[in-house]
Amino acid sequence: MKIEFAFQGTATMNEENIEGTNGCSKVRTGTQNEAALLALMEKTGYNMVQENGQRKFGGPPPGWEGPPPPRGCEVFVGKIPRDMYEDELVPVFERAGKIYEFRLMMEFSGENRGYAFVMYTTKEEAQLAIRILNNYEIRPGKFIGVCVSLDNCRLFIGAIPKEKKKEEILDEMKKVTEGVVDVIVYPSATDKTKNRGFAFVEYESHRAAAMARRKLIPGTFQLWGHTIQVDWADPEKEVDEETMQRVKVLYVRNLMISTTEETIKAEFNKFKPGAVERVKKLRDYAFVHFFNRDDAVSAMSVMNGKCIDGASIEVTLAKPVNKENTWRQHLNGQISPNSENLIVFANKEESYPKTLGKPLTLPARLNGQHSPSPTEIERCAYPFYPGTKLTPISMYSLKSNHFNSAVMHLDYYCNKNNWAPPEYYLYSTTSQDGKVLLVYKIVIPAIANGSQSYFMPDKLCTTLEDAKELAAQFTLLHLDREHSLFSLDLCRRIWRK
């Protein structure tokens, strides 16, 4: 048994911590903390090491032979009380199965950071942990959140010269970073001889991807004389196997803009006449609906890599939308209103082509609150009589239902969480018909060092007001986790380095 606490300064073991037990609070000294952790290790036989802001329990556990568990075995835990440690947490998570490694994120002060990663030995155990421990009341009135952890091994690289081929990009990325496995490059929708100005670089591990991102992220790194953009690639949407077994719709990408729905239907009907029910094409991709699932699977095998109107197409099964999140995805622009409630790999490769030339319809509701029309605002006005006493107040003393603007909501949200105000950065481009299109990037300084460094919607606007409002709406939808996991999507990939 081994315990190594590589503390910065004199953290943790010299600090006093508050432990809530059965609704009561008592002072737990540093000596008591150490004794509790030692007792846990004595009981389990696991080692514990603290370094780089996290404390590792296990990894591997005693007697483990062979490689670590595969991807999908780890869960993210949020909303952990700051004065709760492994001696309380580990027994709770052992209810779902054998823990391979428990990583608790630690502050310099000795408190935890409010979240942890738990890796089980099997995927089934991880799924069980999500089912039985998500929203579990770990202390009276304190509910934790548990969801799948994303072991991201893919980076998004933007601002790549469009004339560069896959082989050139792959060679260059191998020169400047280590652990490169593959590069994914998509041809332009309008000119198949060029790329779309971005690529996805796949690394052998999350650590390799994180090290590459750390090297490239400052914004001064250049490839072929161009300053590139670097960020984590958005992970693929996970759909359970049982649901995918019922899918009878194919997602077809890399089509020519000029290719018609009739042409696509005719091509996919060639292997079995009458098998295709209908086709819905959107720009350079399409959804092909089949009457029968077996026909869809057979067509996918036959048609993947085939040429239609001179373009080599890619064909996969379309992924059904999680209905609970459909309204959020519509608002974020992740799903087209005509996409038959199907999503594909919701990465940046899909959002980029959809930013230009698309009309914007601002949603009528934000978090269930209606945005009133000018007529409704007028009806809500009250007369202001002479002599009426007015009291100076701060907008932050009001309730959120006093705000109709998403921009005001976001400012209010940040203040409520004791964060600095949001920062707005304006960008522009030109549409195919010559219009100036605008989009705001929003940075929340308090969380900018986390896994989500900024928020930017995937639709552009023709006016400043609409662009700012849409960006604020997009940001709020990603931040609003008060009734489930607080800022979960922003935190679950932090400290994966």
C-alpha positions, -999 to 999 in steps of 0.1 A, spaced: 0 0 0 13 34 -9 2 70 -2 20 99 -19 6 134 -16 26 157 -38 10 188 -23 18 223 -34 29 241 -3 13 227 29 -22 219 15 -47 194 27 -31 177 56 -25 209 75 -60 223 67 -92 219 87 -122 207 68 -159 205 76 -175 171 73 -213 169 71 -226 136 85 -262 128 89 -271 164 85 -247 176 112 -214 193 108 -182 188 127 -147 200 123 -125 174 109 -88 182 113 -60 174 89 -49 145 110 -85 131 109 -85 135 71 -53 116 68 -65 89 91 -97 84 72 -79 81 39 -53 57 53 -81 36 67 -97 35 33 -65 24 16 -59 -2 44 -93 -16 38 -92 -17 0 -55 -22 -7 -55 7 -33 -27 32 -36 -33 70 -36 -12 96 -53 -19 134 -55 -3 154 -83 -11 181 -108 -43 192 -90 -59 158 -88 -58 128 -64 -57 94 -79 -71 64 -60 -61 32 -78 -54 31 -115 -48 1 -115 -64 -15 -85 -46 -42 -65 -39 -74 -85 -49 -58 -119 -34 -75 -149 -36 -64 -185 -44 -30 -201 -67 -3 -186 -104 -6 -192 -116 5 -227 -133 39 -235 -168 41 -221 -159 28 -186 -155 62 -170 -181 85 -156 -180 122 -146 -193 132 -112 -204 168 -106 -217 189 -76 -197 171 -50 -196 189 -17 -163 206 -14 -155 190 20 -162 155 9 -133 131 2 -126 95 -10 -134 79 23 -170 90 18 -172 89 -20 -155 56 -29 -180 34 -9 -209 52 -27 -195 45 -61 -185 9 -53 -222 1 -52 -222 2 -90 -191 -21 -95 -154 -24 -91 -135 9 -94 -104 9 -115 -95 45 -107 -111 73 -88 -97 108 -96 -108 137 -73 -99 172 -85 -83 192 -57 -78 229 -48 -46 243 -34 -65 249 -1 -71 212 3 -108 213 -6 -119 193 -36 -130 212 -68 -165 198 -67 -161 171 -94 -143 138 -100 -138 110 -126 -146 74 -117 -133 47 -140 -149 12 -137 -136 -20 -150 -165 -25 -174 -189 -3 -195 -218 -20 -178 -207 -9 -144 -203 27 -156 -238 27 -171 -252 13 -138 -234 41 -119 -252 66 -141 -286 50 -136 -284 46 -98 -262 76 -88 -272 104 -110 -291 129 -88 -282 108 -57 -286 126 -24 -250 122 -11 -257 144 19 -290 159 31 -300 183 5 -269 177 -16 -274 159 -49 -246 148 -72 -247 144 -109 -233 115 -128 -229 111 -166 -206 95 -191 -171 110 -193 -158 120 -227 -123 107 -234 -117 130 -264 -88 121 -287 -97 144 -315 -87 181 -322 -103 205 -345 -78 225 -366 -92 255 -384 -78 281 -409 -60 255 -430 -52 265 -465 -79 250 -487 -56 237 -514 -38 213 -489 -45 176 -493 -50 151 -465 -15 136 -469 1 171 -466 -19 179 -435 -12 145 -419 26 149 -425 26 184 -412 7 175 -380 30 146 -374 60 169 -376 47 194 -350 28 171 -326 32 135 -313 8 106 -313 -11 115 -345 -31 85 -358 -52 100 -386 -64 133 -402 -100 137 -413 -105 162 -441 -137 170 -459 -139 185 -494 -155 218 -501 -192 217 -509 -186 238 -540 -152 227 -551 -143 190 -544 -106 197 -553 -103 218 -522 -108 212 -485 -132 232 -463 -105 251 -445 -105 228 -414 -96 193 -404 -99 168 -375 -67 153 -361 -71 120 -343 -45 111 -316 -36 78 -300 -48 89 -266 -65 118 -248 -32 127 -232 -15 130 -266 -44 152 -279 -42 173 -248 -5 178 -251 -9 188 -288 -37 212 -279 -15 228 -252 13 233 -278 -10 247 -305 -36 266 -286 -19 299 -279 -29 312 -314 6 320 -326 14 286 -341 15 286 -379 12 260 -406 23 269 -441 25 305 -430 -11 306 -416 -21 311 -380 -43 281 -372 -73 277 -349 -72 248 -324 -99 234 -301 -113 201 -290 -136 185 -316 -171 181 -303 -177 145 -294 -201 123 -313 -236 120 -299 -239 87 -281 -269 66 -291 -276 33 -274 -272 2 -295 -308 -9 -291 -320 24 -306 -295 22 -335 -308 -13 -343 -341 3 -353 -327 30 -376 -337 28 -412 -324 61 -424 -290 68 -440 -270 99 -437 -251 107 -469 -225 134 -470 -200 149 -495 -227 154 -522 -224 180 -549 -245 211 -543 -261 205 -577 -271 169 -570 -309 166 -567 -331 146 -543 -344 127 -574 -309 117 -584 -300 105 -549 -332 84 -547 -326 69 -582 -290 60 -572 -300 43 -539 -329 25 -556 -305 9 -581 -295 -20 -557 -332 -27 -550 -360 -8 -569 -386 7 -546 -365 4 -514 -362 41 -508 -392 58 -492 -380 95 -496 -349 117 -496 -343 150 -479 -312 169 -491 -297 199 -472 -268 216 -490 -242 189 -496 -257 162 -474 -289 142 -473 -311 118 -453 -323 87 -473 -353 71 -457 -359 34 -464 -391 13 -459 -371 -15 -444 -340 -15 -421 -323 -44 -438 -325 -25 -471 -309 5 -454 -281 -15 -440 -275 -32 -474 -276 1 -492 -251 16 -468 -226 -12 -475 -231 -9 -513 -232 29 -517 -205 40 -493 -176 54 -514 -196 54 -546 -196 84 -569 -227 105 -576 -223 134 -601 -185 130 -597 -184 132 -559 -173 102 -537 -200 100 -510 -198 88 -474 -228 68 -461 -236 60 -424 -266 53 -404 -283 85 -392 -284 89 -354 -318 96 -338 -322 126 -316 -325 123 -279 -361 137 -276 -354 153 -242 -328 175 -258 -345 182 -291 -357 217 -283 -323 227 -271 -306 214 -302 -331 233 -324 -323 264 -306 -286 258 -309 -288 253 -346 -276 217 -344 -307 204 -361 -323 218 -392 -361 222 -390 -363 199 -420 -339 172 -409 -366 147 -399 -354 148 -363 -322 131 -371 -287 142 -362 -254 132 -376 -220 135 -360 -226 169 -344 -190 181 -347 -177 213 -362 -175 197 -396 -213 199 -398 -217 233 -382 -192 251 -405 -210 245 -438 -243 255 -421 -232 290 -411 -233 308 -444 -263 320 -463 -289 305 -438 -318 327 -427 -321 332 -390 -353 328 -370 -348 338 -334 -368 315 -311 -398 328 -294 -389 313 -261 -358 313 -239 -359 287 -211 -397 286 -213 -401 324 -211 -419 342 -239 -403 371 -256 -431 397 -259 -438 416 -291 -439 454 -291 -477 452 -287 -474 430 -256 -448 453 -241 -471 482 -245 -500 463 -228 -477 457 -198 -470 494 -193 -484 512 -164 -490 550 -161 -464 570 -143 -481 595 -121 -464 628 -109 -451 624 -74 -447 586 -76 -419 576 -53 -390 558 -70 -364 537 -52 -330 531 -68 -322 494 -71 -297 472 -88 -309 450 -117 -292 421 -99 -317 424 -70 -345 414 -94 -356 379 -104 -348 364 -137 -384 366 -149 -380 404 -151 -357 400 -181 -369 394 -217 -335 397 -233 -311 368 -234 -282 393 -232 -296 406 -199 -303 370 -187 -267 361 -193 -254 391 -174 -277 383 -146 -266 346 -146 -230 356 -143 -236 380 -115 -257 354 -96 -227 330 -97 -203 357 -87 -186 357 -121 -172 386 -141 -195 399 -168 -195 380 -202 -171 393 -229 -184 396 -264 -162 394 -295 -176 403 -329 -167 385 -362 -180 389 -397 -180 372 -431 -197 377 -464 -226 356 -477 -228 342 -512 -252 370 -522 -228 397 -508 -244 404 -474 -223 411 -444 -230 384 -418 -222 387 -381 -216 364 -352 -205 370 -316 -181 348 -296 -187 349 -259 -161 343 -233 -170 337 -196 -138 347 -178 -146 326 -147 -146 294 -167 -125 302 -197 -97 279 -185 -120 249 -186 -129 225 -213 -152 251 -230 -131 282 -236 -158 301 -254 -194 299 -268 -203 307 -304 -235 297 -322 -234 281 -356 -257 307 -373 -248 342 -385 -270 373 -385 -274 404 -405 -278 428 -375 -257 434 -344 -287 430 -321 -297 396 -335 -261 384 -334 -256 394 -298 -290 380 -287 -284 347 -305 -249 343 -289 -264 350 -255 -291 324 -260 -266 298 -272 -244 304 -241 -273 303 -217 -285 269 -230 -250 255 -223 -247 270 -189 -282 264 -175 -278 232 -155 -293 243 -122 -318 214 -122 -295 187 -133 -257 191 -134 -243 225 -127 -222 235 -158 -216 198 -164 -208 201 -201 -182 227 -192 -165 206 -166 -165 170 -175 -134 171 -196 -113 193 -173 -83 177 -157 -80 150 -184 -44 159 -188 
